[in-house]
Amino acid sequence: MRSRAVPVASLAVLALVLVASALPGCGPKPAATVNGVTIAQAQVDSEIAAMKKEHPEIFKGANGQKMEEQFRKRIVDNLVTNVLVLQEAKAKGISVSDAEVEAKIKSMAHAYPSQAAFEAAMTKTGTSMAALRERLKTQALSQKLVSSVTAKVKVTDAEAKQYYLVNKEMFGGQPTLHVVAIKFGPTPADFKTAKKVAAQLKNVGPYMTAGASWIIKVMDRKAPAQQPYAAVKAQIVKILTEEKQVKAFNDWLQSLKKKANISQ
């Protein structure tokens, strides 16, 4: 069976924070610079501090330092990607309005009993509302840029059919059961009667629920039928489209990084 790429967050780059510009060489040594844009070490420290506050157990023990180093590298890589995404979005004329950002915040707040509870939850994770707005703006820009980069991705009928043939076991359907249920009354006497009947039927046990006693017997079992290609084509096309979109965006991003002036 072929391996499948797993789309991440609807193909959007998960932005950590919006990177601010600064003059190279000013202040403490930066975590990285990307096409003249400085990623301050303080930004990385802030993300690590937030992670330690929310999941302190990750950074304890013998592997704590190693885990922190791995997370720092990942954060810097994400921040570098953020800068490139923002620069490319600007170059392509892609923008996100304040209204779009506020709509996303309202959608997130619906999971909480009140706006105050939502803001308190953000504060607990070390995220201010201002930082959240910038983060959501970057994510929205990323999503729009991904859509632009992967707009020409197509899946042919031949590709979908080939996927179906190679992965037929994925589309085997469910087995069919023929079940007979006999209902008795809810009293102990009814259950006693059910036990007698069950003994006569053999290999069937009675069951009691709040309102009745039951005998349930499987009379017939049919193996799962193979779903035809036409019935699962849309599902296959969706799978392959997402795989191609992930590859197209990753290839584009790697090409962008090769052309960029990045120092870490």
Residue frames as qw, qx, qy, qz and C-alpha x, y, z in Angstrom:
[[0.000, 0.887, 0.462, 0.000, 0.00, 0.00, 0.00],
 [0.408, 0.539, -0.027, 0.736, 1.37, 3.41, -0.93],
 [0.340, -0.404, -0.452, 0.718, 2.23, 5.91, 1.75],
 [0.065, 0.836, 0.429, 0.337, 0.25, 9.12, 2.02],
 [0.246, 0.241, -0.236, 0.909, 1.38, 12.63, 2.80],
 [0.233, -0.656, -0.670, 0.258, -0.55, 14.18, 5.66],
 [0.103, 0.704, 0.160, 0.685, -1.82, 17.75, 5.09],
 [0.402, -0.291, -0.522, 0.694, -1.06, 20.03, 8.02],
 [0.013, 0.578, 0.350, -0.737, -3.61, 22.63, 9.20],
 [0.535, 0.745, 0.378, -0.126, -5.34, 22.80, 5.82],
 [0.724, 0.403, 0.141, 0.542, -1.97, 23.34, 4.14],
 [0.017, -0.954, 0.042, -0.298, -1.42, 26.66, 5.88],
 [0.508, 0.291, -0.526, 0.617, 1.90, 27.51, 7.50],
 [0.537, -0.711, -0.446, 0.088, 1.23, 27.61, 11.24],
 [0.240, 0.681, -0.188, 0.666, 2.47, 31.10, 12.11],
 [0.551, -0.345, -0.564, 0.508, 3.87, 31.64, 15.59],
 [0.126, -0.772, -0.235, 0.577, 4.15, 35.43, 15.69],
 [0.490, 0.842, 0.139, 0.176, 4.31, 38.26, 13.19],
 [0.722, -0.157, 0.004, 0.673, 7.97, 39.09, 12.68],
 [0.022, 0.973, 0.092, -0.213, 8.96, 42.75, 13.03],
 [0.668, 0.586, -0.096, 0.448, 11.69, 44.47, 11.02],
 [0.497, -0.820, 0.093, 0.268, 14.85, 45.79, 12.64],
 [0.350, 0.844, -0.406, -0.026, 18.18, 47.16, 11.49],
 [0.931, 0.067, -0.281, 0.222, 20.83, 44.42, 11.13],
 [0.553, 0.268, -0.401, 0.679, 23.54, 44.61, 13.76],
 [0.248, -0.529, 0.195, -0.788, 21.48, 46.59, 16.29],
 [0.743, -0.406, 0.222, -0.484, 20.91, 45.21, 19.79],
 [0.640, -0.323, 0.696, -0.041, 21.51, 41.58, 20.88],
 [0.006, -0.233, 0.856, 0.462, 22.50, 38.94, 18.36],
 [0.700, 0.115, -0.053, -0.702, 19.35, 37.98, 16.40],
 [0.759, -0.030, 0.639, -0.118, 18.07, 34.43, 16.12],
 [0.573, 0.258, 0.620, 0.470, 18.12, 34.84, 12.32],
 [0.182, 0.563, -0.085, -0.801, 17.86, 37.36, 9.50],
 [0.524, 0.393, 0.731, 0.191, 15.78, 36.87, 6.37],
 [0.343, 0.620, 0.392, 0.587, 16.25, 39.21, 3.42],
 [0.139, 0.414, -0.165, 0.884, 17.26, 41.98, 5.82],
 [0.611, -0.564, -0.118, -0.542, 14.48, 41.29, 8.33],
 [0.126, 0.372, -0.792, 0.467, 15.71, 40.46, 11.82],
 [0.749, -0.418, -0.462, -0.226, 14.15, 37.77, 13.96],
 [0.181, -0.694, 0.470, -0.514, 14.96, 38.81, 17.51],
 [0.367, 0.094, -0.889, 0.256, 16.21, 36.18, 19.94],
 [0.267, -0.001, 0.537, -0.800, 13.64, 37.58, 22.38],
 [0.709, 0.102, -0.213, -0.664, 10.87, 36.27, 20.13],
 [0.673, 0.114, -0.731, -0.017, 12.22, 32.74, 20.38],
 [0.145, 0.089, -0.744, 0.646, 12.71, 33.11, 24.13],
 [0.476, -0.005, 0.220, -0.852, 9.12, 34.30, 24.47],
 [0.785, 0.077, -0.425, -0.444, 7.76, 31.26, 22.62],
 [0.543, 0.109, -0.786, 0.274, 9.87, 28.90, 24.72],
 [0.090, -0.094, 0.582, -0.803, 8.70, 30.62, 27.92],
 [0.663, 0.006, -0.016, -0.748, 5.08, 30.17, 26.87],
 [0.773, 0.101, -0.602, -0.172, 5.66, 26.48, 26.14],
 [0.340, 0.129, -0.770, 0.524, 7.36, 25.97, 29.50],
 [0.333, -0.075, 0.388, -0.856, 4.43, 27.64, 31.23],
 [0.776, 0.070, -0.127, -0.614, 1.84, 25.47, 29.48],
 [0.972, 0.043, -0.228, -0.035, 3.78, 22.17, 29.39],
 [0.209, -0.816, 0.520, -0.144, 6.56, 22.32, 32.01],
 [0.868, -0.212, 0.449, -0.025, 6.89, 18.52, 32.10],
 [0.812, 0.567, 0.012, 0.137, 8.39, 18.50, 28.59],
 [0.328, 0.792, -0.353, 0.375, 11.46, 20.44, 29.71],
 [0.582, -0.641, 0.435, -0.247, 12.23, 18.47, 32.88],
 [0.947, -0.101, 0.298, 0.058, 14.50, 15.51, 33.40],
 [0.612, -0.307, 0.488, 0.541, 17.55, 14.30, 31.50],
 [0.425, 0.379, 0.597, 0.565, 16.10, 15.17, 28.08],
 [0.011, 0.866, 0.381, -0.324, 14.78, 18.60, 29.07],
 [0.148, -0.687, 0.301, 0.645, 17.67, 20.58, 27.61],
 [0.260, -0.017, 0.802, 0.538, 17.69, 18.51, 24.43],
 [0.177, 0.664, 0.723, 0.064, 13.95, 19.07, 23.96],
 [0.025, -0.868, -0.139, 0.476, 14.39, 22.83, 24.45],
 [0.203, -0.458, 0.547, 0.671, 17.11, 22.93, 21.79],
 [0.227, 0.271, 0.849, 0.394, 14.88, 21.04, 19.35],
 [0.089, 0.810, 0.566, -0.128, 11.95, 23.37, 20.00],
 [0.129, -0.761, 0.113, 0.626, 14.16, 26.45, 19.60],
 [0.212, -0.181, 0.708, 0.649, 15.32, 25.23, 16.20],
 [0.151, 0.512, 0.815, 0.224, 11.74, 24.51, 15.14],
 [0.013, -0.852, -0.360, 0.380, 10.56, 27.93, 16.31],
 [0.143, -0.601, 0.351, 0.704, 13.32, 29.70, 14.38],
 [0.198, 0.085, 0.822, 0.528, 12.50, 27.68, 11.26],
 [0.091, 0.701, 0.707, 0.005, 8.84, 28.63, 11.60],
 [0.078, -0.837, -0.118, 0.528, 9.68, 32.29, 12.10],
 [0.200, -0.340, 0.584, 0.710, 11.93, 32.25, 9.02],
 [0.145, 0.378, 0.840, 0.362, 9.03, 30.76, 7.06],
 [0.004, 0.803, 0.498, -0.328, 6.75, 33.48, 8.46],
 [0.104, -0.665, 0.198, 0.713, 8.99, 36.22, 7.10],
 [0.135, -0.090, 0.763, 0.626, 9.16, 34.63, 3.66],
 [0.087, 0.560, 0.818, 0.096, 5.39, 34.10, 3.59],
 [0.016, -0.829, -0.312, 0.464, 4.69, 37.71, 4.60],
 [0.124, -0.530, 0.410, 0.732, 7.15, 39.03, 2.03],
 [0.109, 0.100, 0.846, 0.512, 5.70, 36.89, -0.76],
 [0.069, 0.685, 0.714, -0.127, 2.14, 37.74, 0.21],
 [0.022, -0.783, -0.057, 0.619, 3.00, 41.43, -0.03],
 [0.126, -0.338, 0.629, 0.688, 4.74, 40.92, -3.37],
 [0.042, 0.286, 0.882, 0.371, 1.66, 39.15, -4.74],
 [0.274, -0.267, -0.110, -0.918, -0.72, 41.80, -3.40],
 [0.566, -0.392, -0.720, -0.091, -2.35, 39.41, -0.91],
 [0.075, -0.347, 0.406, -0.842, -3.80, 41.05, 2.19],
 [0.356, -0.440, -0.817, 0.108, -6.04, 40.28, 5.19],
 [0.188, -0.636, -0.102, -0.742, -8.50, 42.83, 6.54],
 [0.133, -0.238, 0.650, -0.710, -9.13, 43.60, 10.21],
 [0.746, -0.033, 0.063, -0.662, -12.68, 42.33, 9.72],
 [0.819, 0.182, -0.535, -0.099, -11.38, 38.93, 8.64],
 [0.323, 0.256, -0.738, 0.535, -9.18, 38.72, 11.73],
 [0.386, -0.160, 0.437, -0.797, -12.02, 39.74, 14.06],
 [0.837, 0.034, -0.224, -0.499, -14.27, 37.09, 12.49],
 [0.692, 0.187, -0.675, 0.176, -11.66, 34.44, 13.32],
 [0.044, 0.219, -0.653, 0.724, -11.38, 35.68, 16.90],
 [0.630, -0.096, 0.163, -0.753, -15.17, 35.55, 17.31],
 [0.847, 0.105, -0.459, -0.246, -15.18, 32.00, 15.98],
 [0.486, 0.192, -0.729, 0.443, -12.53, 30.98, 18.55],
 [0.186, -0.206, 0.479, -0.833, -14.36, 32.78, 21.37],
 [0.735, -0.138, -0.255, -0.612, -17.54, 30.74, 20.72],
 [0.719, -0.001, -0.684, 0.124, -15.87, 27.76, 22.43],
 [0.264, -0.010, -0.605, 0.751, -15.82, 29.69, 25.73],
 [0.110, -0.662, -0.719, 0.182, -18.71, 30.77, 27.99],
 [0.008, 0.961, 0.179, -0.212, -17.82, 34.47, 27.68],
 [0.499, 0.783, -0.175, 0.328, -15.39, 36.88, 26.06],
 [0.312, -0.795, 0.445, -0.268, -13.71, 37.34, 29.43],
 [0.875, -0.231, 0.425, -0.008, -13.19, 33.58, 29.77],
 [0.816, 0.517, 0.089, 0.245, -11.70, 33.47, 26.29],
 [0.224, 0.854, -0.297, 0.364, -9.26, 36.30, 27.00],
 [0.586, -0.639, 0.457, -0.200, -8.34, 34.70, 30.33],
 [0.948, 0.051, 0.295, 0.111, -7.53, 31.45, 28.53],
 [0.627, 0.689, -0.082, 0.353, -5.28, 33.31, 26.11],
 [0.146, -0.846, 0.381, -0.342, -3.52, 35.08, 28.98],
 [0.838, -0.394, 0.369, -0.085, -2.94, 31.74, 30.71],
 [0.898, 0.241, 0.209, 0.303, -1.02, 30.51, 27.67],
 [0.454, -0.473, 0.177, 0.734, 1.04, 33.70, 27.62],
 [0.281, 0.343, 0.567, 0.694, -0.71, 35.11, 24.53],
 [0.111, 0.419, 0.259, -0.863, -2.05, 38.67, 24.54],
 [0.541, 0.650, 0.496, -0.198, -5.01, 39.59, 22.36],
 [0.245, 0.849, -0.284, -0.372, -2.75, 41.84, 20.29],
 [0.160, -0.439, 0.849, 0.246, -0.34, 38.95, 19.67],
 [0.512, 0.278, 0.809, -0.084, -3.26, 36.66, 18.84],
 [0.483, 0.789, 0.178, -0.336, -4.56, 39.11, 16.23],
 [0.143, 0.744, -0.566, -0.326, -1.13, 39.29, 14.58],
 [0.333, -0.194, 0.919, 0.080, -0.84, 35.50, 14.65],
 [0.549, 0.486, 0.657, -0.177, -4.25, 35.00, 13.07],
 [0.378, 0.835, -0.108, -0.385, -3.46, 37.61, 10.44],
 [0.020, -0.578, 0.769, 0.273, -0.29, 35.76, 9.50],
 [0.435, 0.087, 0.895, -0.033, -2.12, 32.44, 9.36],
 [0.536, 0.682, 0.399, -0.297, -4.80, 33.95, 7.09],
 [0.259, 0.798, -0.406, -0.362, -2.13, 35.40, 4.81],
 [0.230, -0.342, 0.899, 0.148, -0.48, 31.96, 4.72],
 [0.534, 0.343, 0.757, -0.156, -3.75, 30.27, 3.79],
 [0.492, 0.801, 0.103, -0.326, -4.36, 32.72, 0.96],
 [0.091, 0.712, -0.634, -0.288, -0.80, 32.31, -0.28],
 [0.403, -0.098, 0.909, 0.036, -1.14, 28.51, -0.20],
 [0.581, 0.576, 0.525, -0.235, -4.33, 28.76, -2.24],
 [0.355, 0.847, -0.223, -0.327, -2.50, 30.94, -4.77],
 [0.085, -0.567, 0.796, 0.194, 0.51, 28.60, -5.00],
 [0.303, 0.015, 0.953, 0.012, -1.56, 25.41, -5.30],
 [0.532, 0.440, 0.176, -0.702, -4.37, 26.79, -7.48],
 [0.558, 0.465, -0.518, -0.452, -3.29, 24.77, -10.53],
 [0.194, -0.219, 0.947, -0.133, -3.14, 21.41, -8.74],
 [0.759, 0.128, -0.182, -0.612, -5.36, 18.86, -10.49],
 [0.468, -0.182, 0.861, -0.078, -6.03, 15.13, -10.12],
 [0.437, 0.222, -0.611, -0.621, -6.75, 13.14, -13.28],
 [0.889, -0.082, 0.032, -0.450, -9.25, 10.31, -13.50],
 [0.807, 0.299, -0.493, 0.127, -6.38, 7.95, -14.35],
 [0.161, 0.413, -0.650, 0.617, -4.56, 8.90, -11.13],
 [0.592, -0.243, 0.352, -0.684, -7.70, 8.38, -9.06],
 [0.938, 0.089, -0.188, -0.276, -8.37, 4.97, -10.63],
 [0.615, 0.375, -0.612, 0.327, -4.78, 3.88, -10.01],
 [0.154, -0.378, 0.592, -0.695, -5.08, 4.90, -6.36],
 [0.805, -0.109, 0.128, -0.569, -8.30, 2.88, -6.09],
 [0.897, 0.220, -0.381, -0.054, -6.66, -0.24, -7.54],
 [0.435, 0.388, -0.637, 0.504, -3.60, 0.01, -5.28],
 [0.107, -0.155, 0.619, -0.762, -5.65, 0.73, -2.13],
 [0.522, -0.268, -0.613, -0.529, -8.74, -1.41, -2.63],
 [0.474, -0.300, -0.761, 0.326, -8.68, -2.60, 0.98],
 [0.031, -0.102, -0.301, 0.948, -9.47, 0.98, 2.06],
 [0.480, 0.074, -0.145, -0.862, -12.83, 0.79, 0.31],
 [0.191, -0.028, -0.979, -0.057, -14.09, -2.59, 1.47],
 [0.534, -0.431, -0.299, -0.663, -17.25, -1.33, 3.14],
 [0.377, -0.334, 0.645, -0.575, -18.81, -2.85, 6.28],
 [0.089, -0.081, -0.990, -0.076, -20.08, -6.40, 6.95],
 [0.539, -0.247, -0.224, -0.774, -23.86, -6.95, 6.87],
 [0.028, -0.017, 0.917, -0.397, -25.58, -8.63, 9.81],
 [0.532, -0.364, -0.504, -0.575, -29.07, -10.16, 10.00],
 [0.071, 0.106, -0.740, 0.661, -30.10, -9.80, 13.66],
 [0.491, -0.513, -0.591, -0.382, -33.26, -10.99, 15.44],
 [0.005, -0.224, 0.557, -0.800, -34.28, -9.37, 18.76],
 [0.478, -0.488, -0.703, -0.196, -36.91, -10.87, 21.09],
 [0.096, -0.433, 0.315, -0.839, -38.28, -8.54, 23.76],
 [0.478, -0.428, -0.757, 0.120, -39.62, -9.64, 27.15],
 [0.330, -0.882, -0.224, -0.250, -41.02, -7.67, 30.07],
 [0.157, 0.733, -0.423, 0.510, -38.90, -5.82, 32.66],
 [0.714, -0.562, 0.239, -0.342, -39.56, -8.05, 35.71],
 [0.239, -0.491, 0.837, -0.025, -37.28, -10.76, 37.15],
 [0.713, 0.198, 0.645, -0.190, -39.88, -13.32, 36.12],
 [0.649, 0.738, -0.011, -0.185, -39.67, -12.10, 32.52],
 [0.122, 0.746, -0.652, -0.050, -35.90, -12.42, 32.64],
 [0.526, -0.207, 0.815, -0.128, -36.26, -15.99, 33.93],
 [0.759, 0.486, 0.393, -0.183, -38.51, -16.77, 30.97],
 [0.430, 0.835, -0.315, -0.140, -35.99, -15.18, 28.62],
 [0.208, -0.573, 0.793, 0.004, -33.27, -17.46, 30.03],
 [0.690, 0.113, 0.703, -0.131, -35.38, -20.53, 29.30],
 [0.674, 0.712, 0.139, -0.140, -36.00, -19.41, 25.73],
 [0.158, 0.832, -0.523, -0.094, -32.32, -18.57, 25.30],
 [0.472, -0.340, 0.813, -0.017, -31.38, -22.09, 26.44],
 [0.741, 0.397, 0.532, -0.103, -33.69, -23.54, 23.79],
 [0.513, 0.850, -0.089, -0.083, -32.13, -21.32, 21.08],
 [0.889, -0.133, 0.069, 0.432, -28.62, -22.31, 22.26],
 [0.585, 0.036, 0.077, 0.806, -25.55, -20.09, 22.44],
 [0.025, -0.634, -0.213, -0.743, -27.66, -17.01, 23.08],
 [0.316, -0.263, -0.631, 0.657, -27.70, -15.11, 26.34],
 [0.087, -0.852, -0.480, -0.191, -30.53, -12.83, 27.60],
 [0.333, 0.147, -0.187, 0.913, -29.78, -9.20, 28.46],
 [0.169, -0.770, -0.574, 0.223, -31.57, -6.85, 30.80],
 [0.195, 0.380, 0.059, 0.902, -32.06, -3.14, 30.18],
 [0.131, 0.014, 0.444, -0.886, -33.96, -0.58, 32.25],
 [0.587, 0.144, 0.085, -0.792, -37.25, -1.33, 30.52],
 [0.917, 0.199, -0.100, -0.331, -37.07, -4.92, 29.30],
 [0.616, -0.354, 0.675, 0.199, -35.25, -8.21, 28.92],
 [0.584, 0.646, -0.284, -0.400, -33.91, -9.14, 25.47],
 [0.782, -0.089, 0.551, 0.279, -32.63, -12.08, 23.49],
 [0.364, 0.808, -0.263, -0.383, -30.51, -10.97, 20.53],
 [0.782, -0.063, 0.572, 0.238, -29.27, -13.50, 17.98],
 [0.166, 0.603, -0.493, -0.606, -27.20, -12.96, 14.83],
 [0.846, 0.274, 0.404, -0.215, -28.90, -15.09, 12.17],
 [0.790, 0.460, 0.214, 0.344, -26.62, -14.32, 9.24],
 [0.294, -0.774, 0.217, 0.517, -23.39, -12.46, 8.51],
 [0.733, 0.622, 0.180, 0.206, -22.28, -11.29, 5.06],
 [0.634, -0.182, 0.109, 0.743, -18.75, -10.26, 4.20],
 [0.058, 0.743, 0.052, -0.665, -18.22, -6.59, 3.34],
 [0.673, 0.602, 0.379, 0.200, -18.88, -5.76, -0.28],
 [0.486, -0.105, 0.198, 0.845, -16.22, -3.88, -2.26],
 [0.199, 0.791, 0.246, -0.524, -17.34, -0.30, -2.86],
 [0.672, 0.545, 0.338, 0.369, -17.28, 0.54, -6.59],
 [0.470, 0.020, 0.065, 0.880, -14.88, 3.18, -7.88],
 [0.055, -0.585, -0.360, -0.725, -17.70, 5.57, -8.77],
 [0.546, -0.739, -0.382, -0.101, -18.90, 5.58, -5.15],
 [0.651, -0.612, -0.036, 0.449, -15.51, 6.55, -3.70],
 [0.580, 0.489, 0.163, 0.631, -14.07, 8.66, -6.53],
 [0.091, -0.893, -0.031, -0.439, -14.77, 11.98, -4.80],
 [0.721, -0.677, 0.133, 0.064, -13.05, 10.74, -1.63],
 [0.830, -0.005, 0.223, 0.512, -10.00, 9.61, -3.60],
 [0.371, 0.700, 0.145, 0.592, -9.77, 12.88, -5.52],
 [0.357, -0.901, 0.043, -0.245, -9.83, 14.78, -2.21],
 [0.826, -0.456, 0.199, 0.265, -7.01, 12.63, -0.79],
 [0.727, 0.213, 0.263, 0.598, -4.83, 13.00, -3.88],
 [0.147, 0.859, 0.138, 0.471, -5.55, 16.72, -4.21],
 [0.504, -0.853, 0.123, -0.059, -4.38, 17.34, -0.64],
 [0.836, -0.232, 0.269, 0.419, -1.25, 15.25, -1.22],
 [0.564, 0.489, 0.255, 0.614, -0.41, 17.23, -4.37],
 [0.091, -0.929, -0.080, -0.350, -1.13, 20.54, -2.67],
 [0.682, -0.690, 0.171, 0.170, 1.22, 19.70, 0.20],
 [0.771, -0.007, 0.322, 0.549, 3.98, 18.72, -2.22],
 [0.365, 0.715, 0.254, 0.540, 3.45, 21.77, -4.44],
 [0.264, -0.941, 0.013, -0.212, 3.61, 24.15, -1.49],
 [0.756, -0.539, 0.244, 0.279, 6.62, 22.44, 0.12],
 [0.707, 0.251, 0.310, 0.584, 8.49, 22.50, -3.23],
 [0.156, 0.848, 0.172, 0.477, 7.63, 26.18, -3.68],
 [0.490, -0.867, 0.076, -0.048, 8.72, 27.00, -0.12],
 [0.804, -0.298, 0.271, 0.437, 12.04, 25.19, -0.49],
 [0.546, 0.504, 0.278, 0.609, 12.68, 27.05, -3.74],
 [0.113, -0.931, -0.096, -0.335, 11.87, 30.33, -2.00],
 [0.671, -0.708, 0.152, 0.162, 14.30, 29.55, 0.83],
 [0.786, 0.042, 0.273, 0.553, 17.09, 28.75, -1.63],
 [0.341, 0.661, 0.224, 0.630, 16.69, 32.16, -3.28],
 [0.348, -0.911, -0.115, -0.187, 16.38, 34.07, 0.01],
 [0.340, 0.535, -0.517, 0.575, 19.23, 35.60, 1.97],
 [0.770, -0.573, -0.142, -0.242, 18.94, 33.73, 5.28],
 [0.369, 0.427, -0.671, 0.481, 21.44, 33.62, 8.13],
 [0.762, -0.557, -0.203, -0.260, 20.97, 31.80, 11.44]]
